[in-house]
Structures are given as C-alpha cells and as structure tokens.
Amino acid sequence: GSTLLLQSRRAHTMNRFFESIPTVTRTYLLLAGLTTALVSLDLASPYSLYFNPAAVVAKNEWWRLVTTFWYFDTFSLNWVFHMHFLTIVLELVGAQPSLMARL
C-alpha cells in the first residue's frame, strides 16, 4: 500500500521535473541519452557516429551530420557532468533574447 503510494509520488515528481525542462533541451538530452544507450549496449559503435565528411558523401551516411553532437561518452560520472552542463548552457541560450528583438 504505502510503497505503491511512494512510488507513485516519485514518478509524479520525476514527470513534473522532466516536463519543466524546455522542449529543445529535453529533446537534446533524450537524443544524447538514447545515443549513449545504443553505444553502451553495443548496438552502435562510436566510430559510426563521429563526423566523417568522406563517409557522409561517399557512403551516404548522413546520420553522421547530427550524431556527432549527440554522443558524448559511455554512461559514467563524466557523462552525467556533460549532461548537467549541457542543460545549463541550453537553458542560458534559451533565456537570451534574440538579436532581432533588440533592434
């Protein structure tokens, strides 16, 4: 009874926290987490994700244009810090008024 209620409260709190993150930041973090999970589970290789202009053009590996920005490292404390600072930077960028608004 009480364990189920506690789990429900935790899930609701996590859901509220997740929804409070701006959409662009949330999407970027999800893509980074998914890419890291794919590499950690050996479903993708980091060598197939990095930007390689020759592979993009010659082999039509167009995903390399974006996956290079999504993969940081395997799951580790280093990865957690990358995601934390990425969240801070994206929130700061999102909070800045555009240059057009200043004109």
C-alpha positions in Angstrom: 0.0 0.0 0.0 2.4 2.7 1.2 5.2 1.5 -1.0 3.0 1.8 -4.1 1.9 5.3 -3.0 5.6 6.4 -2.5 6.5 5.1 -6.0 3.5 6.9 -7.5 4.7 10.2 -5.8 8.2 9.7 -7.0 7.0 9.0 -10.6 4.8 12.1 -10.5 7.7 14.3 -9.2 10.1 12.9 -11.9 7.4 13.6 -14.5 6.9 17.1 -13.3 10.7 17.7 -13.3 11.0 16.3 -16.8 8.1 18.4 -18.1 9.7 21.6 -16.6 12.7 21.2 -18.8 12.3 23.3 -22.0 11.3 21.2 -25.1 14.6 21.7 -27.0 16.7 20.9 -24.0 14.6 17.9 -23.2 14.8 16.6 -26.8 18.5 17.1 -26.9 19.0 15.2 -23.6 16.8 12.4 -24.8 18.8 12.0 -28.0 22.1 12.1 -26.2 20.8 9.5 -23.7 19.5 7.3 -26.5 22.7 7.5 -28.4 24.8 6.7 -25.3 22.5 3.8 -24.5 22.9 2.4 -28.1 26.7 2.5 -27.7 26.6 1.1 -24.2 24.5 -1.8 -25.4 26.8 -2.4 -28.4 24.0 -1.7 -30.8 26.1 1.2 -32.3 29.7 2.0 -32.4 31.1 5.4 -31.6 33.2 5.1 -34.8 30.0 5.0 -36.8 28.7 8.2 -35.1 31.6 10.7 -35.4 31.6 13.3 -38.3 33.5 11.9 -41.3 32.9 14.0 -44.4 34.2 11.3 -46.7 31.7 8.7 -45.3 28.9 11.2 -45.5 29.4 11.9 -49.1 30.8 8.6 -50.5 28.8 6.2 -48.4 25.6 8.4 -47.9 26.0 8.1 -44.1 24.0 11.3 -43.4 23.3 10.5 -39.8 26.9 11.4 -39.0 25.9 15.1 -39.5 23.9 15.0 -36.3 25.0 12.0 -34.2 28.4 13.7 -33.7 26.5 16.2 -31.5 24.6 13.6 -29.5 27.3 11.2 -28.4 29.5 12.4 -25.5 30.8 9.3 -23.8 29.6 6.0 -22.3 27.4 6.2 -19.2 29.7 7.5 -16.4 30.2 10.3 -14.0 31.8 12.2 -16.8 28.7 11.8 -19.0 26.4 13.0 -16.1 28.5 16.2 -15.8 28.3 16.7 -19.6 24.5 16.4 -19.5 24.3 18.7 -16.4 26.4 21.5 -18.0 24.7 21.0 -21.4 21.4 21.6 -19.6 22.7 24.8 -18.0 24.1 26.1 -21.3 20.9 25.3 -23.3 18.8 27.0 -20.6 21.0 30.1 -20.8 20.8 30.2 -24.5 17.1 29.8 -24.4 16.8 32.6 -21.9 18.7 35.1 -24.0 16.5 37.5 -26.1 17.2 37.3 -29.8 19.3 39.9 -31.5 16.3 40.8 -33.6 14.3 41.8 -30.5 17.0 44.2 -29.5 16.8 46.1 -32.8 
